[in-house]
Amino acid sequence: MAKRISLREFQENLSRRLAAAQSGQRRALLGVQAGDENWLVDLAATGEILPVPALASVPLTRPWFNGVVNVRGSLYGVVDFSAFHGGAPIPPAGHARLLLIGAKLGVNSAILVSRAVGLRTPEDFEADRGEADPRPWVAQRLRDTQDRLWLKLDVPKLLAQPVFLDAGID
């Protein structure tokens, strides 16, 4: 049998949930792992995250370009995010996921990540005191409460980089 609550409890709970949803900051970051790196992505900059469907390979492309995938009738170019950064390639199976990015900016792109770690709040992190990352698509270097390094991805800057968009072999 379902738990009974009073109308007042229901209204108070609903009011708290609506206020949290309107603030938009409650769980505004998605944590993913790509190879050895931990990344944070603003939820507003992403589409969705899904298990890796069958990929269609594309000849004469760079090793980090895994091919294209059809997601509900739209084609997305798939970039192995670890291999793109010089890391080990991610096998497109097991815990691996595709993170759709760029559709809001007119670029159907997906990044292959090792795993989705979950939703995070900005309050879970503090700025890293180390040297700035040289990659222009790294918006910030952050540390969590376990002192793990996280890199915040700036999706528009990544999608504006010729090195990211030019997957063809010269």
Buried (B, 14 or more C-beta within 10 A) or exposed (E): EEEEEEEEEEEEEEEEEEEEEEEEEBBBBBBBBBBEBBBBBBEEBBBEBBEBEEBEEBEEBBEBBBBBBEBEEEEBBBBBBBBBBEBEBBEBEEEBBBBBBBBEEEBBBBBBBBBBBEEBEBEBBEEBEEEEBEBEBBBBBBBBEEEEEBBBBBBBBBBBEEEBBEBEEE
